[in-house]
């Protein structure tokens, strides 16, 4: 596990938790400097995505390591954790397990999918090749780049950055990460005193996700944006700026 601290070290603490098959350098590259001007950032790379030879174990084992870091270095309390996609599962677990305290849990347009073991195994067997199969073929690489550009409005540089990330990580780590995320369930109606759950809702994902956010957390603060999943991180300033403004509003709220 890798924990890098940077940004405004006098500001409120915000942990950044990347999504599937990403490290924080890739996932948050478009916003890292801007978040760092205001907040003391704790940037996390999980086992298997931290440059080591380790393989990603499972979501709960990694959650325990994140909790230990917060306990050892911050007496068990930080101001906020911001999860991108799969990273939001860690935010949810940190709140639900109550071993550490967050004032603000910020969920970056997550799907929060949950399933049984057979379904999770089948899905991981299908998705992992999709994220890694293009690495040995220029034709498949070009096709993947075109899909990313069309769906997320990425430019060539951003699309290549994300593809290079997928290519450098072990397929086994990606499979374990995807599989165990589906098996990591949240309770319904989670409520922790003095913790506020904030959701960045990408409305183009569909209303079923909005219903999930309300199902799992009591009275969540939901901000709707007309964008695709996590498009604010790689789809242009028209998405990035409003979401960053919303995050500043989240962080200023009393809990």
N, C-alpha and C positions, 0 to 999 in steps of 0.2 A: 504494500500500500504506500502511496505517496501523498503527502500533505504539504503543499507549498503555500506559504503565507506571503501576501503582497498587498499592494494598494495603499490606501490611507490607513495607516496603522493606528491612528487616533480615532477613526470612525467606528461605527457599529460593525459588529462581526457578522459576516455573511458567508456561509459555506456553499460552495458551488459543486453540484453533483451531476456529472455528465450522463448522457443517455447511452443507448445500446451501441456497442462496438465503437465507442469514442473515448478519447481522453479529454481532459478539460481544455487543453491547448487548441484542439480542433473544435470541440463543441461550442465553446464560448469565445472563440477568436474574435468575433465581430463586436463583442460587448465588454471584453475583459478590461480594457483600458478605461472605458467610461464608467463601469461599475467601480473600478479601483480608485477613481478620483474622489469618491464619497465614502466607500466602505472598506473595511479591513477584510480582505478576502482570504478564505481558507479553501484552497483549490485541491480537489481530491482526484486521484487516479486509483482505480481499484486494482487488486491483484489481477495479473494477466493483461492489464492495460497501463501499466506503470513502468514499462521498459525492463522489467525483471523477467526471469525465466519461469515464474510461477504461472499456474493456470487458475483462472477465476473459479472459486469453489462453489459458492451459492450465495443468495442474497442475504440470508440471515447471518452467515459467518462474516460477511463484509459489514453488515449493519453493526455487529458487535465490535468490530475494529473501529468503526467510526465513533461509536459511543465511547469506547475506551479513550480515543484521542480527545474527545470533548471533555471527558471526566478528568483526564490527566493534565490537560493544558488549560482548561477553562472552568474548572470546578463544576463541570456538569451542565453549564448553561451558556448558550450563545444567543445572539439576537435573532438570527434568521438562518434558514437553509433554503436554497433555491435548487430545485431538481429539474433537469431537462429530461422530458419523456420518462424513460426508465428510471432516471435519477429521482423522479417524484415518488417512486415506490420506497426509496430510502427515507425521503422526507416523511411519508406516511408512517413508516415503521418507527422512526425516531419519536414521532408524536404518540403513536399508539402504545408503544412499549413502556414509555414513561421512565426510562432509565436516565435520560437527560432531558433538559428543558429547552425548547425553542419559543421565543416570543412570537415569531412569524414563520410559518411553513408556507413556502411559495411553490406552487405546482405548475410547471411549464407545460400546458396543454397535454397532459398525459392521457393515455387510453385506460390505464388501470385495469387491464384485462386480467382475469383470473380463470383458471380451468383446473381440471383433474389431471392426473399424471399421464394418462394415455394421450389425451388431446395435446398437452404440453409437449410431449415427446414428438408427436407427429408434426406439430407446428414448428418446433425447433429444427427438425430434420428438413423441412421445406425452406425455412427462412435463412438458415445459415449458408447454404449454397448460393442463395440470391445475393447475399452480402459479400461473398468471397469469390464467386465463379468468374467474374470479369477480370480478375487480377492477372491471368495468364494469356489474355486475348485482347489485342487492340480493338478488334471489332466489337466485342462485348463491352469493353471499356467505353468506347464511343457511344454505344447504345445506352449504357447506364448514365453517361454524362448528359445525353439528350433528355432522358427521362427526368433527371434531377433538375435540369434547367427549365423544363416545361412545367413540372408539377410545383416546384418550390420557387420558381423564378430566380434560380441561382445563376450567377455568371460563371464563365469557364473556370476561373481561378478558384472560386468557392467549391464548385463541383469536384474539381481535381483534388482539392484539399480533403474533402470528405472521403473520396474514393481511396486516397493514399492512406487515410487512417484505417479504413476497413482492411486494406491490404497488409498492413504491418502487424495486425494482431492475429493470434492463433485462432483458427476456426473452432478449436475445442473450447477456448475461453468464451468466444462469441456464443457458441451453442449452450454452454453452461449458464451463461448470463441470461440468455433469452428464455431457456427452459425454466430456470429457477425463479425468474420474475413471474411467470405465469402461476407458479405454485405458492407465491408469497401473497397471502390474502390479507385484506383489511377488514376490520370489523365494520358494522354499520353504526351510524350515528356517533362517531368518535367526537368526544368533547373533553378537552383538557383545560383546566382553569388557567387563565392568563396566557393562553396560546391561541393565535388566530390563524386559520387556514385560508389562504388566498389562492385562487385559481385563475390562470391565464387561459381563458376558454377560446380556442380557435374554432369559430362557428362553422367553418367549412368541413370540419371533421364530422359534424352531425349532432343532433340533439340527444342521442342516447348517452353521449359522454357527459353532457350537462346534467342529465338525470343521475349518472353515477356519482358525480361530485357531491350532489345533494344527498345521495344515499349514504355515502361513507362518512361525511362530516356534517355535524350540526351547525347550521347557520354559517356556511362558508361565504367568504367575500369573493364573488365571481365577477371578473371583468371580461366582457365579450369583445373579440376582435375579429374582423372579417378577413381571416387568413387561414392557411393550411396549418397542419401540425408543425409547431415550432418554427414557423416561417419567419418570425421576428429575429431569429438567430442567423439566418442566411438568405433572406428574401428581399432586402432593400430597406432603406431608411423609412419608407412609409409605414412599415410594420415595426421596425426597431425602436424608433423614437417614442411612439405612443406607449409601447410596453415598458420601456425604461421609465417613462413618467409614472406609469401605474405602479411600478416597483418602488419608486420613491414615495409614493402615497401610501403603499402598504407599510413601508418601514417607519413612516411617521405616525401611524395609528397607535393609539394607546391600547394596551391589552389588560 
